[in-house]
Amino acid sequence: MSVWAQRSRIVITCAKGISSFLKEEVISLGFPVVSGDAAHIEIEGTMDDAMRLNLFIRTGHRVLFLIEEFDAKNPDELYNGVSRIRWENYFPEDGYISVTSTVDNPTIQDLRFANLKCKDGIVDRMMAKFGRRPDSGPQRDRIVVHLYWKGDLCDVYLDTSGEPLSRRGYRRIPLRAPMQETLAAAVVLATQWKGDGNFINPMCGSGTLAIEAALVALNRAPGLLRSNFGFMHLRGFDESSWKILRKKARSMTKSSLNGRIIATDINQKAVEAAKKNALTGGVEHFIQFEKCDYSETLVPEGGGIVILNPEYGERMGEIEALKETYKGIGDFFKKNCKGYTGYIFTGNFNLAKKVGLKTKRRIPFFNGPIECRLLEYELYEGSRRKGRDIANCFIG
Ligand SMILES: C[S@@+](CC[C@H](N)C(=O)[O-])C[C@H]1O[C@@H](n2cnc3c(N)ncnc32)[C@H](O)[C@@H]1O
């Protein structure tokens, strides 16, 4: 049976800690969520559904489509189970495959060995059927098979994304410590900015937050930026239905914003890189870039979001200097950002205390292995009494 006619489990993975945003996105696309944890969610669906998810979701990394489940206690049983799968139904014998895996089985010390056994099972079956076999290697730009082997249970998936969805394709010039695109999208969603009011991003680095904010506000599907996905290399892929889906996504895109997006950085190279990335992402007309110190960033009347992702500091000398920066951000919020909601994304909670303002929310995130917080500050226009407290108030 063609994979396009099957209904199966679809697992959507994401960076640790952002699955609640992914879940909301998936529900809003009309899929009931079956289960999940901090780094994935599960739904039921078809390959057409997988195609839609690849096009529309902002916070997911990979859309995995289950094709087989079997028991395997050791590498030989894995090989046997994999070679029983009808790979010939899924992709051509002259293609190119890559195997990725998540393995927790006592007989496997090195993931590469599990990948090799899985790859051997696939290519040996193709060889036996056709007298030729697909090439294989690490490139993920064509067929990607994902093996999830936990204990004795093996789940074999087609990775319908191919390259992870975090690689939107617009960040041609990454700088030091860029935020992953999918994490930046989750951070923007956490601010609840939808394009009303302004989005001000001092310390923009390579521009990821500002670019993702523009994509969110324009309701532009991030998958429109990519021309290659794993599902395109499967047998039975219907280019015309993909084109129809893309056309629909384009028709849902807004052509203007109500507010302004301003992105600044003290480093000229960062500003240039951010501009080029925005150009590649097709949103350069919607973002105003400036080279300046964060404290000199233009914050227009009208309110909105002001968000900074300062460095967290690794060495003592850096941390000392950053204490002043974090304190300065607090002053900048107080003096220049009245009527806005302020955000700081950081992995250094001690430095965050230097901001000197009361947080309204502290939203947990992970940036790779580093535990981070998105700190939210309500920057009131006038005084606002809460019991005896005057929280972050400016009277003037
Ligand atoms: C952690 S990076 C931001 C990364 C960004 N979120 C991205 O995705 O690329 C911090 C940025 O702050 C900038 N920066 C440091 N000190 C600054 C200052 N005083 N004023 C403005 N920008 C500053 C650095 O040049 C760097 O690009």
The ligand as an ORCA input file, in Angstrom:
! r2SCAN-3c Opt
* xyz 0 1
  C      23.232     36.615     22.432
  S      23.448     37.687     21.101
  C      21.826     37.813     20.421
  C      21.545     36.649     19.513
  C      20.272     36.813     18.728
  N      19.076     36.541     19.537
  C      20.288     35.896     17.494
  O      19.408     35.058     17.340
  O      21.232     35.997     16.695
  C      23.655     39.247     21.884
  C      23.858     40.409     20.938
  O      23.931     41.604     21.725
  C      24.797     42.509     21.062
  N      25.240     43.523     22.063
  C      26.103     43.355     23.091
  N      26.218     44.504     23.793
  C      25.410     45.415     23.208
  C      25.066     46.775     23.483
  N      25.616     47.434     24.492
  N      24.159     47.378     22.692
  C      23.607     46.722     21.639
  N      23.884     45.439     21.320
  C      24.775     44.790     22.092
  C      25.906     41.635     20.525
  O      26.556     42.291     19.441
  C      25.130     40.374     20.100
  O      24.810     40.443     18.724
*
